[in-house]
């Protein structure tokens, strides 16, 4: 019987790196070369969609407000869409009880919605939780020993990165978005109270990134100062108002915008103000290096129309004082 000849062992590739080397000495990445185009900022216009975040306490009417958007579709994890229906919303509904439904609904929106449509994500807070549940279920399916309730460190990294990519996809979509979230109460680096959208991760860093992606971040809640025994008034904060985070890149709402009880057309009016703001910018285009008097005065004019200067400083001081008392 012929003797068996030993097979030569394959030689390790010279450029192959160990897992430890990859972790301790990661290879440098070099970006591909691209062409650079220099444009005049005065004539720059690259907007194909508008992106709004509405956040605030549960039960204060965020879904009803958003449901007033024209040509709208709810991508909804919440039962609050029923309240929008009762308020007369004509929006369509895509139910998303799991993360798989969220992905499928977003794929449908990418194929079917246009720049005339608004996709209402209700809520981003719940969808972030659905994403983590999906990651844990997927890991458990691959390895039944993995716990369905306790994520590993790498699971957190994947969860946060996937969610930020999800938000980026919404912002870059060819249709408009309204993203709804509950409120999160934190303290900043100076131990001052801070109220932001309830998006978890790295204290409030992921929430900050979430806000940075949007054109508008609106805090929405029942106003104690504007409401009376006879009438409930809800207030949209559109500018930073400690401890509340807010912003308005369109500069069309001033510092705040009040919604009286039964005023279900508020969202349509806000969207109309956005379009008017963008239309004004287009009408005011001037040559580079020049600024027209109309451009200089228009932001103040918008604030006056929104009635934002009325008792603003007094209300501001009272709210800051109350927030600091709660935090102490």
Beta strands, then each sheet from edge to edge (+ up, - down):
strand 1: 51-56
strand 2: 72-76
strand 3: 92-95
strand 4: 118-122
strand 5: 176-187
strand 6: 193-197
strand 7: 216-222
strand 8: 233-237
strand 9: 247-248
strand 10: 256-260
sheet 1: 3+ 2+ 4+ 5+ 1+ 7+ 8- 10+
sheet 2: 3+ 2+ 4+ 5+ 1+ 7+ 9-
sheet 3: 3+ 2+ 4+ 5+ 6-
end
